[in-house]
Amino acid sequence: MKILQLKKGVDRRMNSGHLWIYSNEAAGRIRDFEPGEIVDVVDLEERFIGRAYVNPASLILGRILTRRKEEIDGVFIRARLTAARDHRKKWPPVSNEAYRLVFGESDGLPGLIVDVYGPFLVVQSLTAGMDQMLDGVIQELAGLFSPQGIIVRNDAPIRELEGLPLEKKLVYGIMPPTDLAVTIGPVKIKVDIWDGQKTGFFLDQNSNRLRLKGLVKGKRVLDTFCYTGGWALTAAECGATEVFGVDSSPRALALAEESAGLNNLGGRCRFVRAQTLHFLKAAEPKFDVIILDPPSFAKSKSKIKEAERGYLDLNKKALKLLPKGGLLFTFSCSYQISREHFQAILAKAAALAGRPVKLIEQLGQAGDHPVLLSMPETEYLKGLVLQID
């Protein structure tokens, strides 16, 4: 097995629990490594740090798989998948029909996402190293969970940073039905796990949507970037009298409409195709609760300033539409924007909007997306509930 030796001082971060090794942290040549190859990581004194897979074509050269000298084989994969399953049994997710079973580094399988949608599993491999392990992952998933089907959604653009192709394929069992629906919290939602965003739904918000209970009864609610209507449908089921969902995707809105009918909420939910910023500019101040759940505005450090302007403009416009006592549920899924930075942006937005606000609650990703304290990169979703004072 080849050796990856680290430069002086890098071992301190590794020994504190971080799992990533950057390409400029290697002490020797990296061009001799093959993408996805398993290597032993050592410090300058040749002391063993861990076993990792590597990709010399990526900025993240290596990702630690284990701190022991053990084989990375079916036994290893099965143990990690079993541990991930057992963790979700101990800390049950909001829905046992739709949740994240494996969250990459946080579950000891860097670069791997596995989501459950009823009797189907959706798998994403985001790295060359995980691609090399993927056949074993599929085999163990089939054996442990006996799903009706397993779909590989390797169409995430982040794969291109690893020099990997984008593809989708059925690798086990049968294709999911076109009318697949899962229960999440108080509502049943139709999901498209073949063509939908991410793996079909934004599971990381599952627990946050439940915070609407007791807050929206008799209220008018606006759900922006609503996708297939998770927030909107939950708001209506929790007693909102009128709910608007806004998104730019016709396919997503069609699924939202179908889900509204499925839950007998069509009379209180209206879905509008529009760009959120344009909608907010033209909207009248008639909403009591607004949800801002946009896509990531900062995919890299170079986009931080641009993202800051985007969040500032978006939240300023939303705050202007709310009455005294109105609530804003606002989120950032940009890892590059820290929680402190996001809160500072919101304070500035409130000042520019001329609306004094109180911070009622801080929110984050659901518990089936666990965070490693030694790896800030595993915490990406930041949310705040603000009330107009």
KEVEX-250438 format. One record per residue (C-alpha): chain; x, y, z. Coordinates in Angstrom, 2 decimals. Layout:
residues N
<"A"; <X; Y; Z>>
...
END
This chain:
residues 389
<"A"; <0.00; 0.00; 0.00>>
<"A"; <1.30; 3.43; -0.94>>
<"A"; <2.12; 6.04; 1.66>>
<"A"; <0.85; 9.63; 1.78>>
<"A"; <3.14; 11.68; 3.99>>
<"A"; <1.94; 14.99; 5.36>>
<"A"; <3.84; 18.23; 5.75>>
<"A"; <4.83; 19.46; 9.17>>
<"A"; <1.90; 20.55; 11.33>>
<"A"; <-0.86; 19.07; 9.16>>
<"A"; <-1.02; 16.05; 11.46>>
<"A"; <-2.37; 18.25; 14.26>>
<"A"; <-5.55; 18.95; 12.30>>
<"A"; <-5.84; 15.29; 11.29>>
<"A"; <-5.35; 14.05; 14.86>>
<"A"; <-8.00; 16.48; 16.10>>
<"A"; <-10.59; 14.65; 14.00>>
<"A"; <-10.60; 16.41; 10.63>>
<"A"; <-10.86; 14.04; 7.69>>
<"A"; <-9.70; 16.05; 4.67>>
<"A"; <-6.18; 16.37; 3.32>>
<"A"; <-5.62; 19.15; 0.79>>
<"A"; <-3.34; 18.78; -2.21>>
<"A"; <-0.82; 21.33; -0.86>>
<"A"; <-0.47; 19.41; 2.42>>
<"A"; <1.33; 16.39; 0.98>>
<"A"; <5.06; 16.17; 1.68>>
<"A"; <5.88; 14.20; -1.48>>
<"A"; <4.74; 13.71; -5.06>>
<"A"; <1.04; 13.15; -5.55>>
<"A"; <0.99; 12.48; -9.29>>
<"A"; <1.94; 8.85; -8.67>>
<"A"; <-1.37; 8.19; -6.95>>
<"A"; <-4.35; 6.79; -8.88>>
<"A"; <-7.78; 8.41; -8.45>>
<"A"; <-9.63; 6.48; -5.74>>
<"A"; <-6.57; 4.62; -4.52>>
<"A"; <-6.41; 3.58; -0.84>>
<"A"; <-3.28; 4.80; 0.96>>
<"A"; <-1.84; 4.97; 4.47>>
<"A"; <-1.42; 8.50; 5.80>>
<"A"; <1.61; 9.24; 7.98>>
<"A"; <3.22; 12.33; 9.49>>
<"A"; <6.80; 13.52; 8.91>>
<"A"; <7.98; 11.09; 11.59>>
<"A"; <6.21; 8.29; 9.67>>
<"A"; <3.69; 7.74; 12.46>>
<"A"; <0.42; 6.26; 11.21>>
<"A"; <-2.51; 8.70; 11.13>>
<"A"; <-5.14; 6.84; 9.17>>
<"A"; <-6.16; 5.07; 6.01>>
<"A"; <-7.65; 7.22; 3.25>>
<"A"; <-8.63; 7.25; -0.38>>
<"A"; <-6.98; 9.83; -2.63>>
<"A"; <-7.52; 11.71; -5.86>>
<"A"; <-4.58; 13.76; -7.17>>
<"A"; <-6.94; 15.57; -9.57>>
<"A"; <-8.93; 17.10; -6.69>>
<"A"; <-8.20; 20.02; -4.39>>
<"A"; <-9.14; 17.67; -1.57>>
<"A"; <-6.39; 15.13; -2.13>>
<"A"; <-7.39; 12.62; 0.52>>
<"A"; <-10.27; 11.71; 2.82>>
<"A"; <-9.68; 9.62; 5.93>>
<"A"; <-11.77; 6.44; 6.07>>
<"A"; <-10.42; 4.90; 9.27>>
<"A"; <-7.86; 5.50; 12.00>>
<"A"; <-6.96; 1.81; 12.05>>
<"A"; <-5.01; -0.42; 9.69>>
<"A"; <-8.03; -2.34; 8.48>>
<"A"; <-9.15; -3.54; 5.08>>
<"A"; <-11.54; -1.29; 3.21>>
<"A"; <-13.80; -4.09; 2.03>>
<"A"; <-17.35; -5.37; 2.32>>
<"A"; <-16.96; -6.01; 6.04>>
<"A"; <-15.85; -2.40; 6.56>>
<"A"; <-18.69; -0.99; 4.45>>
<"A"; <-21.28; -3.18; 6.16>>
<"A"; <-20.10; -2.06; 9.58>>
<"A"; <-20.37; 1.63; 8.64>>
<"A"; <-23.82; 1.21; 7.08>>
<"A"; <-25.03; -0.74; 10.10>>
<"A"; <-23.73; 1.97; 12.44>>
<"A"; <-25.53; 4.63; 10.36>>
<"A"; <-28.77; 2.64; 10.52>>
<"A"; <-28.44; 2.09; 14.27>>
<"A"; <-27.79; 5.79; 14.85>>
<"A"; <-31.09; 6.66; 13.12>>
<"A"; <-32.86; 4.06; 15.25>>
<"A"; <-31.48; 5.63; 18.42>>
<"A"; <-32.26; 9.16; 17.19>>
<"A"; <-35.32; 8.63; 14.97>>
<"A"; <-35.77; 11.08; 12.09>>
<"A"; <-38.99; 13.04; 11.61>>
<"A"; <-40.15; 10.56; 8.99>>
<"A"; <-39.31; 6.88; 8.74>>
<"A"; <-40.38; 7.07; 5.09>>
<"A"; <-38.03; 9.87; 3.97>>
<"A"; <-34.70; 10.52; 5.68>>
<"A"; <-30.93; 10.55; 5.20>>
<"A"; <-29.41; 7.18; 6.03>>
<"A"; <-25.78; 8.10; 5.28>>
<"A"; <-24.36; 11.61; 5.49>>
<"A"; <-20.83; 11.23; 4.13>>
<"A"; <-18.04; 12.09; 6.53>>
<"A"; <-20.41; 12.29; 9.48>>
<"A"; <-21.18; 8.59; 9.08>>
<"A"; <-17.63; 7.49; 8.35>>
<"A"; <-18.18; 7.09; 4.60>>
<"A"; <-16.74; 10.25; 3.01>>
<"A"; <-18.32; 11.26; -0.27>>
<"A"; <-21.37; 9.01; 0.12>>
<"A"; <-25.01; 10.07; 0.43>>
<"A"; <-27.80; 7.53; 0.91>>
<"A"; <-31.41; 8.70; 1.22>>
<"A"; <-34.47; 6.62; 1.98>>
<"A"; <-37.76; 7.24; 0.16>>
<"A"; <-40.24; 4.60; 1.24>>
<"A"; <-39.08; 1.26; -0.20>>
<"A"; <-36.45; 2.92; -2.42>>
<"A"; <-32.89; 4.07; -1.78>>
<"A"; <-31.17; 6.91; -3.61>>
<"A"; <-27.37; 6.86; -3.57>>
<"A"; <-24.94; 9.61; -4.49>>
<"A"; <-21.20; 9.12; -4.81>>
<"A"; <-19.41; 12.47; -4.84>>
<"A"; <-15.76; 11.42; -5.06>>
<"A"; <-13.44; 9.16; -7.06>>
<"A"; <-12.65; 7.18; -3.92>>
<"A"; <-16.29; 6.47; -3.21>>
<"A"; <-16.84; 5.54; -6.85>>
<"A"; <-14.27; 2.78; -6.35>>
<"A"; <-16.23; 1.52; -3.34>>
<"A"; <-19.68; 1.94; -4.86>>
<"A"; <-20.29; -1.65; -6.02>>
<"A"; <-19.60; -2.83; -2.48>>
<"A"; <-21.89; -0.15; -1.07>>
<"A"; <-24.76; -1.20; -3.36>>
<"A"; <-24.27; -4.86; -2.48>>
<"A"; <-24.31; -4.18; 1.26>>
<"A"; <-27.31; -1.82; 1.03>>
<"A"; <-29.29; -4.46; -0.83>>
<"A"; <-28.39; -7.09; 1.75>>
<"A"; <-29.08; -4.95; 4.81>>
<"A"; <-32.27; -3.17; 3.72>>
<"A"; <-33.87; -5.29; 0.96>>
<"A"; <-35.26; -2.24; -0.88>>
<"A"; <-37.51; -2.49; -3.90>>
<"A"; <-34.98; -0.47; -5.86>>
<"A"; <-31.70; 1.44; -5.59>>
<"A"; <-31.06; 4.43; -7.83>>
<"A"; <-27.64; 6.03; -8.22>>
<"A"; <-27.98; 9.80; -8.69>>
<"A"; <-24.41; 10.66; -9.68>>
<"A"; <-25.55; 13.86; -11.36>>
<"A"; <-24.36; 16.32; -8.69>>
<"A"; <-22.11; 18.99; -10.30>>
<"A"; <-19.60; 18.64; -7.45>>
<"A"; <-18.47; 15.38; -9.10>>
<"A"; <-16.90; 17.44; -11.86>>
<"A"; <-14.38; 18.81; -9.33>>
<"A"; <-13.20; 15.21; -8.95>>
<"A"; <-12.97; 14.70; -12.72>>
<"A"; <-15.97; 12.36; -12.68>>
<"A"; <-18.82; 11.99; -15.19>>
<"A"; <-22.43; 12.86; -14.39>>
<"A"; <-24.90; 10.00; -14.67>>
<"A"; <-28.06; 8.40; -13.30>>
<"A"; <-28.86; 4.71; -13.26>>
<"A"; <-30.96; 2.00; -11.67>>
<"A"; <-28.51; -0.44; -10.06>>
<"A"; <-30.82; -2.75; -8.12>>
<"A"; <-34.45; -3.83; -8.24>>
<"A"; <-37.16; -1.86; -9.98>>
<"A"; <-37.71; 1.76; -10.98>>
<"A"; <-39.83; 3.83; -8.60>>
<"A"; <-43.40; 4.63; -9.66>>
<"A"; <-44.06; 8.09; -11.06>>
<"A"; <-46.57; 8.74; -8.27>>
<"A"; <-44.23; 7.88; -5.37>>
<"A"; <-45.36; 9.71; -2.22>>
<"A"; <-43.93; 9.72; 1.30>>
<"A"; <-45.25; 11.00; 4.62>>
<"A"; <-43.12; 13.72; 6.19>>
<"A"; <-44.47; 15.25; 9.37>>
<"A"; <-48.18; 15.96; 8.97>>
<"A"; <-48.35; 15.72; 5.16>>
<"A"; <-47.92; 13.28; 2.32>>
<"A"; <-45.63; 14.61; -0.41>>
<"A"; <-45.02; 13.36; -3.92>>
<"A"; <-41.31; 13.00; -4.72>>
<"A"; <-39.42; 12.59; -7.96>>
<"A"; <-36.30; 10.66; -6.99>>
<"A"; <-35.17; 10.21; -10.60>>
<"A"; <-35.27; 13.79; -11.92>>
<"A"; <-35.93; 15.91; -8.82>>
<"A"; <-33.44; 18.26; -7.17>>
<"A"; <-30.83; 16.72; -4.87>>
<"A"; <-32.11; 13.17; -4.37>>
<"A"; <-35.75; 14.16; -4.81>>
<"A"; <-36.51; 16.31; -1.76>>
<"A"; <-34.83; 18.62; 0.77>>
<"A"; <-34.71; 16.22; 3.70>>
<"A"; <-32.45; 18.48; 5.75>>
<"A"; <-35.45; 20.74; 6.50>>
<"A"; <-37.71; 17.97; 7.77>>
<"A"; <-37.48; 18.92; 11.45>>
<"A"; <-37.53; 22.68; 10.81>>
<"A"; <-40.86; 22.55; 9.00>>
<"A"; <-42.46; 21.16; 12.16>>
<"A"; <-41.72; 24.49; 13.91>>
<"A"; <-44.67; 25.95; 12.01>>
<"A"; <-47.08; 24.11; 14.31>>
<"A"; <-48.78; 26.58; 16.60>>
<"A"; <-47.34; 29.59; 14.75>>
<"A"; <-49.34; 29.73; 11.51>>
<"A"; <-52.92; 28.93; 12.51>>
<"A"; <-55.19; 31.53; 10.94>>
<"A"; <-52.21; 33.18; 9.21>>
<"A"; <-51.29; 34.00; 5.62>>
<"A"; <-48.04; 32.28; 4.66>>
<"A"; <-45.59; 32.77; 1.80>>
<"A"; <-43.21; 29.90; 0.95>>
<"A"; <-40.49; 31.10; -1.45>>
<"A"; <-38.18; 28.80; -3.42>>
<"A"; <-40.91; 26.35; -2.46>>
<"A"; <-39.81; 23.48; -4.76>>
<"A"; <-42.48; 20.78; -4.31>>
<"A"; <-44.17; 22.61; -1.45>>
<"A"; <-42.81; 21.04; 1.73>>
<"A"; <-43.11; 24.21; 3.80>>
<"A"; <-46.34; 25.37; 2.13>>
<"A"; <-48.18; 22.09; 2.64>>
<"A"; <-47.01; 21.82; 6.24>>
<"A"; <-48.19; 25.39; 6.91>>
<"A"; <-51.62; 24.65; 5.47>>
<"A"; <-51.92; 21.42; 7.46>>
<"A"; <-50.94; 23.37; 10.59>>
<"A"; <-53.89; 25.71; 10.12>>
<"A"; <-52.76; 28.54; 7.83>>
<"A"; <-55.78; 30.04; 6.10>>
<"A"; <-53.96; 31.03; 2.90>>
<"A"; <-50.63; 29.78; 1.57>>
<"A"; <-48.67; 30.93; -1.47>>
<"A"; <-45.81; 28.84; -2.82>>
<"A"; <-43.40; 30.47; -5.28>>
<"A"; <-40.86; 28.66; -7.45>>
<"A"; <-39.43; 28.93; -10.97>>
<"A"; <-39.74; 25.21; -11.82>>
<"A"; <-42.97; 24.12; -13.57>>
<"A"; <-42.27; 20.46; -12.76>>
<"A"; <-41.76; 21.18; -9.05>>
<"A"; <-44.94; 23.27; -8.89>>
<"A"; <-46.92; 20.53; -10.63>>
<"A"; <-45.82; 18.07; -7.93>>
<"A"; <-46.73; 20.63; -5.25>>
<"A"; <-50.22; 20.96; -6.72>>
<"A"; <-50.61; 17.17; -6.81>>
<"A"; <-49.47; 16.89; -3.18>>
<"A"; <-51.91; 19.62; -2.15>>
<"A"; <-54.71; 17.58; -3.70>>
<"A"; <-53.42; 14.42; -2.04>>
<"A"; <-53.76; 16.12; 1.36>>
<"A"; <-57.07; 17.89; 0.56>>
<"A"; <-55.31; 21.25; 0.90>>
<"A"; <-55.90; 22.56; -2.60>>
<"A"; <-58.39; 25.14; -1.38>>
<"A"; <-55.82; 26.85; 0.85>>
<"A"; <-52.64; 26.43; -1.23>>
<"A"; <-51.84; 28.41; -4.35>>
<"A"; <-48.60; 27.84; -6.25>>
<"A"; <-47.14; 30.52; -8.49>>
<"A"; <-44.37; 30.26; -11.06>>
<"A"; <-42.04; 33.22; -10.58>>
<"A"; <-38.55; 34.27; -9.60>>
<"A"; <-38.65; 34.92; -5.87>>
<"A"; <-36.97; 38.34; -6.00>>
<"A"; <-39.37; 39.52; -8.67>>
<"A"; <-42.33; 38.20; -6.71>>
<"A"; <-41.20; 39.93; -3.51>>
<"A"; <-40.72; 43.23; -5.34>>
<"A"; <-44.26; 43.15; -6.69>>
<"A"; <-46.00; 41.58; -3.67>>
<"A"; <-48.32; 43.47; -1.33>>
<"A"; <-47.63; 43.38; 2.43>>
<"A"; <-50.33; 40.81; 3.18>>
<"A"; <-48.33; 37.90; 4.63>>
<"A"; <-48.00; 37.08; 8.32>>
<"A"; <-45.26; 34.47; 7.88>>
<"A"; <-42.61; 34.25; 5.14>>
<"A"; <-40.22; 31.38; 4.52>>
<"A"; <-36.98; 32.08; 2.61>>
<"A"; <-35.25; 28.81; 1.76>>
<"A"; <-33.05; 29.64; -1.25>>
<"A"; <-30.42; 27.44; -2.93>>
<"A"; <-26.79; 27.98; -2.03>>
<"A"; <-25.57; 31.45; -3.01>>
<"A"; <-21.86; 30.70; -2.36>>
<"A"; <-20.39; 27.54; -3.88>>
<"A"; <-16.85; 28.80; -3.24>>
<"A"; <-14.97; 31.49; -1.31>>
<"A"; <-14.85; 33.66; -4.42>>
<"A"; <-18.67; 33.93; -4.28>>
<"A"; <-18.97; 35.10; -0.66>>
<"A"; <-19.44; 38.81; -1.46>>
<"A"; <-21.95; 38.02; -4.17>>
<"A"; <-23.82; 35.73; -1.78>>
<"A"; <-23.84; 38.40; 0.91>>
<"A"; <-25.52; 40.85; -1.49>>
<"A"; <-28.04; 38.20; -2.48>>
<"A"; <-29.04; 37.33; 1.08>>
<"A"; <-29.16; 41.02; 2.00>>
<"A"; <-31.49; 41.96; -0.86>>
<"A"; <-33.73; 38.93; -0.43>>
<"A"; <-34.22; 39.34; 3.32>>
<"A"; <-34.65; 43.11; 3.12>>
<"A"; <-37.52; 42.72; 0.67>>
<"A"; <-39.16; 39.99; 2.74>>
<"A"; <-38.93; 41.98; 5.98>>
<"A"; <-40.66; 44.94; 4.36>>
<"A"; <-43.68; 42.77; 3.60>>
<"A"; <-44.26; 41.61; 7.17>>
<"A"; <-46.49; 43.38; 9.72>>
<"A"; <-45.66; 43.94; 13.38>>
<"A"; <-45.47; 40.51; 15.00>>
<"A"; <-44.86; 38.84; 11.61>>
<"A"; <-42.41; 35.96; 11.37>>
<"A"; <-39.56; 35.34; 8.94>>
<"A"; <-38.08; 31.85; 8.66>>
<"A"; <-34.86; 32.48; 6.75>>
<"A"; <-32.10; 30.07; 5.76>>
<"A"; <-28.69; 29.78; 4.18>>
<"A"; <-27.33; 26.45; 2.95>>
<"A"; <-24.04; 28.06; 1.88>>
<"A"; <-21.23; 26.51; 3.93>>
<"A"; <-19.01; 29.47; 3.06>>
<"A"; <-21.39; 31.79; 4.95>>
<"A"; <-20.97; 31.11; 8.67>>
<"A"; <-23.86; 31.34; 11.12>>
<"A"; <-22.34; 34.52; 12.60>>
<"A"; <-21.92; 36.05; 9.14>>
<"A"; <-25.48; 35.16; 8.18>>
<"A"; <-26.83; 36.72; 11.36>>
<"A"; <-24.87; 39.91; 10.67>>
<"A"; <-26.32; 40.06; 7.15>>
<"A"; <-29.82; 39.74; 8.56>>
<"A"; <-29.19; 42.49; 11.11>>
<"A"; <-28.12; 44.76; 8.25>>
<"A"; <-31.15; 43.75; 6.17>>
<"A"; <-33.47; 44.62; 9.06>>
<"A"; <-31.81; 48.02; 9.46>>
<"A"; <-32.08; 48.78; 5.74>>
<"A"; <-35.72; 47.67; 5.73>>
<"A"; <-36.43; 49.86; 8.75>>
<"A"; <-37.88; 46.88; 10.63>>
<"A"; <-36.70; 46.15; 14.19>>
<"A"; <-36.56; 42.39; 14.69>>
<"A"; <-36.14; 39.86; 17.48>>
<"A"; <-34.28; 36.59; 17.04>>
<"A"; <-36.72; 33.95; 18.27>>
<"A"; <-34.91; 30.73; 17.42>>
<"A"; <-31.87; 29.33; 15.59>>
<"A"; <-32.37; 26.33; 13.32>>
<"A"; <-30.10; 23.89; 11.51>>
<"A"; <-30.07; 20.72; 9.48>>
<"A"; <-32.14; 17.76; 10.66>>
<"A"; <-30.59; 15.23; 13.03>>
<"A"; <-30.20; 12.64; 10.28>>
<"A"; <-27.59; 15.06; 8.84>>
<"A"; <-25.29; 14.91; 11.91>>
<"A"; <-22.45; 17.41; 12.31>>
<"A"; <-18.89; 16.47; 13.20>>
<"A"; <-17.61; 19.13; 15.60>>
<"A"; <-14.10; 18.45; 14.30>>
<"A"; <-15.28; 19.24; 10.74>>
<"A"; <-17.16; 22.54; 10.36>>
<"A"; <-17.70; 21.58; 6.71>>
<"A"; <-20.36; 19.08; 7.80>>
<"A"; <-22.57; 21.91; 9.11>>
<"A"; <-23.98; 23.84; 6.18>>
<"A"; <-27.62; 24.73; 6.93>>
<"A"; <-28.21; 27.82; 9.07>>
<"A"; <-31.68; 29.11; 9.89>>
<"A"; <-33.12; 31.93; 11.97>>
<"A"; <-36.68; 32.67; 13.03>>
<"A"; <-37.13; 36.44; 13.25>>
<"A"; <-40.11; 38.38; 14.55>>
<"A"; <-40.93; 41.96; 13.63>>
<"A"; <-40.83; 43.89; 16.90>>
END
